[in-house]
Amino acid sequence: MISAVNEKFPGQGPAVSAGWRTRQLEYTWLRSLMGRYEDFWHVTESALVTTCNAMKLPLDAAARTQLMESYLHLDTFPEVKQALKALSHLPLSILSNGSPKMLHAVVESAGLEGIFTHIISVDEVKIFKPAPVVYELAVKKTGVEKGHIGFVSSNFWDGAGAKAFGLRTHWINRAGVPPDELGITPDVTLKSLTDLIDLVA
């Protein structure tokens, strides 16, 4: 996303991307608390508009469309494809705040079709993570007891929500950042998805 933003606003990529992501998450939590669900595509667009307004950046219709479309073509981390292939003997699923349109587009763009047994969106329950009913979707869709589901995320808050619900959690902490103070500790902390291969083996 930083590269995409830099094309429109040279040198502003890191700041816009960080502000955009922060507001994106804040809006999901605020909408969940207010009981005013709007799908993640629209939340993401609202967060972009607000960020650019706050930074006094001229977001015309063309730039807005182009930046939003970038969210449908996100790059994976380098090890992801190989790691998922090594884990393909397990039923793998996605559980995401993303709308179905966004999730299927990203999976296709990344060349990950056919890898996942389920692609699950919060759109089914009309509330965002870390609401417990979202993590319950994983149980309902897979038919696996929650204590036997391994939940993997690079977002500590997401893993905390999953752990609070009762899933076994694996935090991918690539940057080595300190954990949030939420009174919850992930079951396992890893540096990359590759580490999960040895753990499962």
N, C-alpha and C positions, 0 to 999 in steps of 0.2 A: 504494500500500500504506500510505503514511503516513496518508492520510485514513481508510482502513478501520480501521487500528489506533486512531486517535484516537476513532472512534465507540465503541469498546469500552473503551479506556483513555485518557481525555482527557489531552492534553498529552504522552503517551508515544510518539506516532507516530514521530518521527524516531529516537529511541533504539531502540525495538523493531524498526523496519524495518531499521535498520543492523545491529543484532545478529543479526537473523533472516537477512539476506542473507549476512553473514559466515559464520555457522555452516552455512548451506545449502551454500556453496561448500566450506568445510572438510570437511564430511561427504562430499561427492562425491569429494574427493581422498583422504580417509582410506579410504573404502570401496574406491576403485580400488586403493590401495596394499595393502590387506588382502585383496583378491580377494573381497570380500563385497558384491556388487552388490545394490542395492535401488532400485527405480525412483524417479524424481525427485519424484513426488508424495509418496511416503512419506519421502524424505529431507527434503523441504520441511516436512512435518508434524513430523518429529523435531526439526528446527532451531527451529521455532516453540515447541514444548513446552519445549525446553532454554532458549531465550531468556527465556521468561516465568518459568520456574522460577528462573533466575539473577537476574531482576529482581524476584522475589517478587510477580508479578502473577497474580491468580486466573483461570486459563484454564479456564472450565467448558466442557462439551461444546458448548453453543450457540455460544460465542465461538470456539471452535476450528474448528467447522464453517464459521462465517461468514467467518472470516479465510482459511481454506483456499480457500473458494469464490471469494474475491476474486482469487486467482491465476489464475482462469479468465476473468477479465474485465479484464485489464490495458489501460490506455490507451496509445495510441501517442503518440510525439512529434508535434507539430503538422504537421511537413513530410512525414511518412512516406507517407501515401496519395498525395499529389501526386507525390512523388519516385518511388515504385514505379510509378505510372502512366506516368511519363516514361521509365522503364526497362523497360517491359513488352515492348519489342521483343527483349529478351534473355531467355534461360531463367533464371528466378529460383527459387531454392530456399532452404529453411530447413534448417540443420544444428544441432540443439540437444540440450542435456542433458535437455530436457523429455520427459516421457512422451508417447506418442501421444495419450492422452486430453487432456492439458493443451494440447498444441500445436494440435490441431484445434479445441478450445474457444476458445482465444485468437484464432486466425485468424478463426473465425466471429464472435466477439464484436466484433472490431475491423473487421468488414466487409471482410476481405481475401480472401474465398473466390475461387478461380479465378485468383489472381495467381501462385501458385507451381506450378512444374512438379513439384517434389518437396518433401515435408515429411518430413525424415529425423530420426529419433530415435536416440540412443545405445542405446536399449533393444534394438536389433538386435544389438549386440555386447557388451552387458552390462558396459560400463565407461564412465567419464565422460571428458570433455575434461579436460586436454589430451593424452590418450593418442593416439598416432599412428594407431591403428586406427580411431579415430572420424573423423578427417579423410579417411582412406582411403575411408570410406563415400561421401563426395562424389564421388570418382572413379568408384567402382563404380556408383553410382546414375545419374550424369549421362552417363557414357561419355566424359568430357572429361579430357584429360591434366592432371595436377595443376598444371603450370606455366601452364596457360591458364585456371585457375579463379580468379576474383576473390573473395576471402573478406573479408566486411565484419563488423566487430564493434566495440562500444563498450567491450569488456573487453580491456585490453591483454594479459592472460595468455592469453586465448583466441586473439587474433591471433598471439601468440608461438608457441603450439602449432601453429597453422596454418602459420606461416612455417617453423618447424622441420621440418614435414612436407614443405614444398615448394610450398605455395599462395602466390599473390600476395595480399598482405594490405593491407587498408584499415582504419585505426583511426579510428573516429568519436570524437573527443575533445571533446565538447561543453563540458565544464567547464574545459578547458585545464589539466588536471593533468599533472604531469611523468610521463614514461614509467617503467615499472618497470625495475630493473637486472637483466635476464635475459640480457644478451649478445645480444639480438635487436632489430633496428630494423624497424618496419613499413615496407612499401614506400611507402605514402602515408598521411599523417595529414590528416584532414578535420575540419571543425567541425560538419558536419551531413550528413545523407543527400543533401540537395540538391546539395552540392558534388560528389557522385559523378556527377551528370548531366553536368556540364561536362567532367569528367575522361573519361568514356566517349565523349562526343561528340568 
